[in-house]
Amino acid sequence: MIVIYTLMTSIIFGSRSKNKVMGQMQYTCPRCGRPAFHALVRTRRRFTLYFLPVIPMSKTTTLRCTLCGFQELVDNDRADAWFPQGQSGVPDVPQHTPKETDAF
């Protein structure tokens, strides 16, 4: 009886956030006025029970300036349009490819 009462009074719950960088975009920062890269970061908050994530609570997306640290909220649908799930990198910028060298 005492063991059951002790187990019932020790419920551990809370919330946990997980950040994921979706990609980077380059434009002029509204705060510092310099052209800089801005990291698009998706934050997901979940309700936890005994330190295990159980229920998703919220999903937010922010753009962070890499020079001054300015952050601005972005609509989640708009962020998904910029960087579809599974795609990372810089949009509309070709990836660097190594140059071919001639063999001697």
PLY file of the C-alpha trace (Angstrom):
ply
format ascii 1.0
element vertex 104
property float x
property float y
property float z
element edge 103
property int vertex1
property int vertex2
end_header
0.00 0.00 0.00
2.81 2.44 0.85
4.66 1.56 -2.37
1.59 2.33 -4.52
1.05 5.67 -2.73
4.72 6.62 -3.24
4.58 5.79 -6.97
1.41 7.82 -7.45
2.86 10.98 -5.87
6.09 10.99 -7.90
4.92 11.83 -11.39
7.64 13.69 -13.28
6.48 15.88 -16.18
7.64 18.94 -18.07
8.54 20.08 -21.58
11.54 19.88 -23.87
12.57 21.88 -26.94
14.52 20.60 -29.91
16.12 22.93 -32.48
16.92 22.03 -36.08
18.65 24.28 -38.60
16.66 24.04 -41.84
19.07 26.10 -43.97
20.53 29.56 -44.54
19.43 32.58 -46.55
21.40 35.71 -47.43
19.77 39.13 -47.27
20.24 42.51 -45.56
19.57 42.32 -41.82
16.86 44.75 -40.63
18.77 45.41 -37.38
22.44 45.83 -38.34
21.84 46.79 -42.00
24.60 44.53 -43.34
24.16 41.77 -45.92
24.54 38.57 -43.93
23.48 34.96 -43.81
20.45 34.18 -41.65
19.95 30.67 -40.25
16.41 29.34 -40.45
15.83 27.41 -37.20
12.77 25.23 -36.46
11.96 24.72 -32.76
9.61 21.96 -31.63
8.34 21.84 -28.04
6.94 18.61 -26.62
5.27 17.64 -23.35
7.38 15.05 -21.49
6.36 12.41 -18.99
9.20 10.78 -17.08
11.65 12.55 -19.44
10.10 10.94 -22.54
8.52 13.22 -25.20
4.83 12.29 -25.40
2.69 15.05 -26.94
3.82 17.74 -29.45
2.90 21.18 -28.09
4.18 23.81 -30.53
6.32 24.40 -33.61
7.95 27.78 -34.33
10.45 28.97 -36.92
12.90 31.86 -36.55
15.49 33.54 -38.75
18.73 34.39 -36.89
21.33 36.83 -38.23
24.81 35.30 -38.03
26.46 38.71 -37.50
24.38 40.49 -34.85
22.12 37.68 -33.54
18.84 39.41 -34.47
15.89 36.97 -34.50
12.55 37.28 -36.26
9.62 34.87 -36.32
8.66 33.30 -39.64
5.42 31.56 -40.53
5.93 27.76 -40.55
4.28 27.32 -43.97
6.52 29.99 -45.45
9.63 28.30 -44.02
8.52 24.94 -45.44
8.14 26.57 -48.86
11.69 27.95 -48.67
13.22 24.68 -47.45
11.09 21.56 -48.07
11.56 18.71 -45.59
14.68 16.70 -46.36
16.39 19.56 -48.22
19.13 21.57 -46.58
21.59 24.17 -47.76
21.29 27.61 -49.34
18.40 28.09 -51.80
19.16 29.26 -55.37
22.93 29.03 -54.84
24.82 26.32 -56.76
26.77 23.88 -54.63
30.57 23.96 -54.90
31.94 21.19 -57.08
35.63 20.28 -57.19
37.44 21.15 -60.41
38.70 18.32 -62.56
42.47 18.13 -62.88
44.38 16.80 -65.84
46.35 13.62 -65.23
50.02 13.75 -66.17
0 1
1 2
2 3
3 4
4 5
5 6
6 7
7 8
8 9
9 10
10 11
11 12
12 13
13 14
14 15
15 16
16 17
17 18
18 19
19 20
20 21
21 22
22 23
23 24
24 25
25 26
26 27
27 28
28 29
29 30
30 31
31 32
32 33
33 34
34 35
35 36
36 37
37 38
38 39
39 40
40 41
41 42
42 43
43 44
44 45
45 46
46 47
47 48
48 49
49 50
50 51
51 52
52 53
53 54
54 55
55 56
56 57
57 58
58 59
59 60
60 61
61 62
62 63
63 64
64 65
65 66
66 67
67 68
68 69
69 70
70 71
71 72
72 73
73 74
74 75
75 76
76 77
77 78
78 79
79 80
80 81
81 82
82 83
83 84
84 85
85 86
86 87
87 88
88 89
89 90
90 91
91 92
92 93
93 94
94 95
95 96
96 97
97 98
98 99
99 100
100 101
101 102
102 103
